[in-house]
Structure formats: C-alpha cells, structure tokens
Amino acid sequence: MKAVLCCASRLVLLVGLTAATIAPAVAQGAASQQPAVAPTSGVRAEFLNELKIQEDKFVSLAQAIPADKYTWRPAEGVRSISEVFLHVAAANYNLPHVFGVNPPAGFKLQGFDKSTTDKAKVIQSLQGAFAHMRQAVIDMPESAVEKQVDWFGAKNTYRGILLFILRHNAEHLGQAIAYARMNGIVPPWTAEQEAQQKKPR
C-alpha cells in the first residue's frame, strides 16, 4: 500500500513539474503568435502614416461619387471611375507578394478592375486592399526594409518598393480627383476646408 501511495505521489509530483515546465513554454508560444504592433518610428511607420492619408481620401472620394457615375469614363479606352478604384485595390492586394505576403484566397489580378461596378463592393474592395497592405507592412521586420529583391529587371529594396506603392496610389488618387471634378464633385476634404474658410472668425 505504501508502495502504491509512493508511486501515486511521484506521479502527482511528476505531472505538477511537467505542467510547471510546459506552461511557460505554451505562454511563450502564445505570446510569439500575438499580432504584430504597428511601428511608431522608422521607414514603416512613415509609410503607414502616408498610406492612411491616401486610404482616407480614396474612400471618402469613392463615397462622395454617386453610384450612377461609377461607369463614367473621360474617353473610350480609358479607365472608368470604378476601374480606377479597383485598379488601386488590385495593386494593394497584389504588391505585398514581393514581401512574401500572398493576396487573399480567391483574389485574381487579371480582370479585377472590371470585376464589378457596384459602388458598395468597390468601396469594400478598396478598404480590404488597404487593410491587406497595411498588415503586410506591420508584419515586416524593420530590418527588412533594406532587403534587395528583383524588380522589373533590376534590384530594388523593400524601402524602394514601399515608395513605389505610395507613388502609384498618389498617381491614381490624382486621377480620381480629376474624374470627380469633371463630374462636378468636390473632394470631401477640399469641401471641408472651404467650409472652414467661410466660417466667420
């Protein structure tokens, strides 16, 4: 009986020690799987600040343009309003693959800009694509910004590609602003500034 109790005591002790050993390891593993935190300084933080400004302007402009204008284009063979927005979304979904981040499941680059003219779906795509790009950069180690990759037949760094992404977005934001203006739509942030200037001081 003493032998049985002795073995039982040893088993309890062994389980306790094992649990004490495993618990910190499990906790450490769980901690390592925590979502990455957005940087507050450095190249990625600067990129993310600019990306947020661009996203806010794209989305507010897309919301301001009436749904029946989404198929409008300035000339035959030129992108329509919905196609400009979806082209930007497609790039922001696709370009993080350069950093080793795949697009969402089911995403197809070919023909994405013509996949819908529905205003709500276009805005949803814009928001989803900016969120995808943002998370890809948050997950990127700061040390990786100097990493070199093949880029259109030459070498470029991740930092250089981040600059390209901002430039590409800005180019098409300007295009979308021009489209809106041609349809008598003042960009919301400009309308807000003008309203502030008209207030008595």
N, C-alpha and C positions, 0 to 999 in steps of 0.2 A: 504494500500500500504506500509506504514511504517512497519506494522507487517510482511508483506511478505519479505521486504528487510532485516528486522531484523533477520528473520528466515534464509534467504539465507546467511546473513553474518555469523551467527552462524554455519551454515553448512560448509561454506568455512573454518572457523576457526577450526572446529572440524576435518575436513579432513586434514588440514595442521598439526594439532597437532598429529593426528594419524599417518600420514606419517613420521613426525619427530620422533615419538616413534618407529615405525616399522623399519625404515631404518637402524638404528644402529644394531637392532636385526638381520635383514637379513644379514647385512655386517658381523656381528659376526658369524652367522651360516655359511656363505660362507667361512670365514677365518678358521673355525674349520674343514672344508672339504678340505682344501688345502693339497696336498700330503706331507707326512712326509719327513723331510730333513734327509739325511744321517748323522749319528753321526760322530764327528771328534775326539772323545776320548772315552775311555771305552771299555768294552768287545766287544760290537757290532762293533765298528769301527775297532778293531784289527781283528775280524773275517772277516769283509768285505774286508779289505786290503789283507788278505791271499786268500780269495775267488776270488778276481780279478786276482791275480797272477795265480791261478790254472785255471781259465777260459781262460786267455790269452794263456796259454800253451796248454790246451786241444784243443782250437780252431785252433791255429796255427799248431799243430801237425796233426789234422784232415784235415786241408787244404793241408798240405805237402804230405800226403799219397795219392797215385794215386787211382782213383775210382775203378780200377780193383783189387785192393788189399783189398778192404773192406770186402770181403768174406773169406779172408785168416785166417786160424787158425793154431796154432802150432801143434795141435794134435786133433784127433777125440774126441768129447765130451767136448772140451774146447771152451770158447767164442771166436768168430771171432773178427776182428777189429771193424766192425760196432756194434757188440753186446756189446763190452766193452764200446764204446762211448754211446750207447743207455742205457746201464745199469746205467751209471753215470747220464745221463739225467733223467732217471726214478726216481732215488733216490732223485735228487734235485727237481723234481716236487712233489714227494710224501712226503718227510720227513717234510716239513713245516706244515703238518696236525697236527703234535704233538703240534705246537704252535697255533693251531686253524685256520690255513690258508688252505683252501681246494685247491686241484690241479685244474688246468684249466678245464673248461667244456669239456667233451668228452675224457679226459685222462683216460686210463685204464692201471693199473700197470701190470696186468697179460699179458705176451706176448709182452710188449712194446719193449723189447730189440731185438725182432725178427720181429718187425713191418715193417722194411724197410732196404734195403742195399744201397739205393740211397745216394750218398755222400752229395749232396746239402741238402737233407732232414735230414740226420743225423746231419750235422753241424747246421742246423736251430734248431733242437731239443736241441742240446747242448746249444746254445745261449739262447733259450727260457727258458730252465730249470734253467740256472744260473741267468737269469733275475728274474725268479719267486722266487728263493731262496733269492736273494739279496733284493727284495722288501719286502718279508716276514720279514726279519731281520730289515730292515729300519723301518717298521711299528711296530715292537716290542718295547714296552717301556723298557728303560734301567733297570728299577726296576724289570722287569720280568725275568731277567737272573738268579735270584736265585729261581724262582718258581719251585716247585717239581712236577714231573709227574711220572706215572708208565712207566717203561721202561724195557722190557724183564724180567718181574717178579721181578723187584727191583725198587727202587726210584732213580731218577736222576734229575738234574736241567736242565733248558734250556741251561745254560752255558756248562754243560757236553755234551748235545746233539750237541751243536754247535761244540765242539771239535771232537765229533764222525764224524760229517759231513765232517770236514776238513780231518780227518784221512782216511775216506772212499774215498774221492776224491783223496787224495795223493796216496793211495794204487793202485788205478786203473790208475792214471797217470803214475806211475812206470811201471805198466803192459803194458800200451800203448806205452811207450818209448821202452820197450824191444821188443814188436811186431815190431815197426818201425825199430829198429836196425837189427832185424833178416831179414828184407826185404831190408837192405842196405840204409835206410833212416835216415839221421842225424837230430835230433830235430832242428827246425829252430833257437831257442835261442842258442843252442850249436854251430851251424854253424856260427852264427853271432859273437860269442865270438872268435871262431877260426880264422875268417876272420880279426877281430880286432887285434889279436895277431900277425898275419902275416904282418901287415902293418909296413913299416919302421918307426922308431922313430927318 
